[in-house]
Amino acid sequence: ALQRVRLRVLLPGLWAVGMVVVGGYMLLGRLRFARLLHRGRREVCSEQLPPGWDGRLRRKKMRVYLLPGLPGPCLVGRGIYVEPALLKEQGRLRHVLAHEYAHALQGDSFWTVVRCVLCMVYWFYPPVWISAWEAKQDSELACDERAIRILGEAERFAYGRTLLDLLTDRKRCGGCAGAVPIAGGRKSHV
């Protein structure tokens, strides 16, 4: 009987400690990344955006920021973050904007938080982590479909090449904690 009482006290305590550790790790990563984004960002003026994108982004209250050294384009909140070099390549910039805009339309920032909370609460249960990873992959595929609808079918292959280039460049990234990065999948998905 005494052993059962100990387990009833020990197991919830262990679960709470695990939840705090996993949640704290996720939160610290998010705060560190947010500080990095806000420290060196510069807003892109509307004249630098591809035609038609200023109005589309403004209607959704979204902004585009430049950040030198960014591992890859990403959406954080209502901000799209890109490398300054991308401004010189309007076609690729259009692809990135369509991708990140599609993430915003799908509410992927919200679903990222939901996945993180579920992983935090069920930190001990591997199927939840696998499901979260699979949901992220599904989100990327749905986002790609929507981005192609936004860009038009004629842009399909150019968009795919942009994703492949960004996937190759992302090897130095390791992911963006708490963000919705472009090309979150693998080359085989593209």
C-alpha positions in Angstrom: 0.0 0.0 0.0 2.8 2.4 0.9 4.5 1.6 -2.5 1.3 2.5 -4.4 1.1 5.8 -2.6 4.8 6.6 -3.5 4.0 5.8 -7.1 1.0 8.0 -7.1 3.1 10.9 -5.9 6.3 10.1 -7.8 4.7 9.6 -11.3 2.8 12.9 -11.4 5.9 14.6 -10.1 8.1 13.0 -12.8 5.5 14.0 -15.5 5.5 17.6 -14.2 9.3 17.8 -14.2 9.5 16.4 -17.7 6.8 18.9 -18.9 8.6 21.8 -17.4 12.0 20.7 -18.9 10.6 20.2 -22.4 8.4 23.3 -22.3 11.3 25.4 -20.9 13.6 24.1 -23.6 11.0 25.0 -26.3 10.3 28.4 -24.8 14.0 29.3 -24.4 14.6 28.4 -28.1 11.7 30.5 -29.1 12.9 33.5 -27.1 16.4 33.2 -28.3 15.3 33.1 -31.9 12.9 36.0 -31.5 15.7 38.1 -30.0 17.9 37.2 -33.0 15.1 38.2 -35.4 14.4 41.5 -33.7 18.0 42.5 -33.2 19.1 43.0 -36.8 16.0 43.1 -38.9 15.1 45.8 -41.4 11.7 46.2 -43.0 11.4 45.8 -46.7 9.8 48.8 -48.4 6.8 48.2 -50.7 8.8 49.2 -53.8 11.2 46.3 -53.3 8.5 43.7 -53.3 7.4 41.9 -56.4 4.4 43.4 -58.2 1.1 42.7 -56.4 2.6 41.5 -53.1 2.5 44.8 -51.2 -1.3 45.0 -51.2 -1.8 41.3 -50.6 0.5 41.4 -47.5 -0.9 44.6 -46.3 -4.5 43.2 -46.3 -3.3 40.4 -43.9 -1.2 43.0 -41.9 2.0 41.1 -42.8 5.4 42.6 -43.2 8.6 41.5 -44.8 11.9 41.9 -43.0 15.5 41.5 -44.1 17.9 39.8 -41.8 21.5 39.1 -42.8 22.8 35.6 -41.8 19.3 34.1 -41.6 19.5 30.4 -42.0 16.4 30.3 -44.2 13.2 32.3 -44.9 10.6 31.9 -42.2 7.3 33.2 -40.9 7.1 34.3 -37.3 3.8 35.8 -36.3 2.9 38.2 -39.1 6.5 38.8 -40.2 8.2 37.1 -43.1 12.0 37.0 -42.6 14.3 36.7 -45.6 18.0 37.1 -46.5 18.9 40.4 -48.2 20.3 38.6 -51.2 16.8 37.3 -52.0 15.8 40.9 -53.0 18.0 40.6 -56.0 16.1 37.6 -57.2 12.5 38.7 -57.7 11.4 35.3 -58.9 12.7 33.4 -55.9 11.4 36.2 -53.6 7.9 35.7 -55.1 8.2 32.0 -54.4 9.2 32.6 -50.8 6.5 35.1 -50.2 3.9 32.8 -51.7 5.1 30.0 -49.4 5.1 32.0 -46.3 1.8 33.7 -47.2 0.3 30.3 -47.6 1.6 29.3 -44.1 -0.2 32.4 -42.7 -3.4 31.6 -44.5 -3.4 28.1 -43.1 -2.8 29.4 -39.6 0.4 27.3 -39.3 1.9 29.5 -36.5 -1.1 28.5 -34.3 -0.7 24.8 -35.2 3.0 25.0 -34.4 2.1 26.1 -30.9 -0.5 23.4 -30.6 2.1 20.7 -31.6 4.6 22.1 -29.1 2.1 22.1 -26.3 1.1 18.5 -27.1 4.7 17.4 -27.2 5.3 19.3 -23.9 2.3 17.6 -22.1 2.9 14.2 -23.6 6.7 14.4 -23.6 7.0 10.7 -22.5 4.8 9.3 -25.3 6.8 8.8 -28.7 3.6 8.5 -30.9 2.8 12.2 -30.0 6.2 13.3 -31.2 5.9 11.3 -34.4 2.4 12.7 -35.0 3.7 16.2 -34.5 6.5 15.6 -37.0 4.1 14.1 -39.5 1.6 17.0 -39.0 4.4 19.4 -39.8 5.2 17.5 -43.0 1.6 17.6 -44.0 1.5 21.3 -43.3 4.4 21.9 -45.6 2.8 19.8 -48.4 -0.5 21.7 -48.1 1.4 25.0 -48.0 3.2 24.0 -51.2 -0.1 23.2 -52.9 -1.5 26.6 -51.9 1.6 28.4 -52.9 1.4 26.9 -56.4 -2.3 28.0 -56.6 -1.2 31.5 -55.7 1.7 31.6 -58.1 -0.1 29.7 -60.9 0.6 26.3 -62.5 3.2 27.7 -64.8 5.5 28.4 -61.8 5.3 24.9 -60.4 8.8 23.8 -61.6 10.5 27.1 -60.8 8.9 27.0 -57.3 10.2 23.4 -56.8 13.7 24.5 -57.8 13.6 27.4 -55.3 12.6 24.9 -52.6 15.4 22.6 -53.5 17.9 25.4 -53.4 16.7 26.5 -50.0 16.8 23.0 -48.7 20.4 22.7 -49.8 21.2 26.0 -48.1 19.3 25.0 -44.9 21.9 22.4 -44.0 23.7 25.1 -42.0 20.5 26.1 -40.2 19.4 23.3 -38.0 15.9 24.7 -38.1 14.4 27.8 -36.7 13.0 27.2 -33.2 9.4 28.4 -32.9 9.1 29.5 -36.6 7.5 28.1 -39.6 10.5 27.8 -42.0 10.2 27.5 -45.7 10.9 24.0 -47.1 10.4 22.2 -43.8 10.4 18.9 -45.5 13.0 16.9 -47.4 14.1 16.9 -51.0 12.1 13.7 -51.6 8.9 15.6 -50.7 9.6 18.3 -53.3 
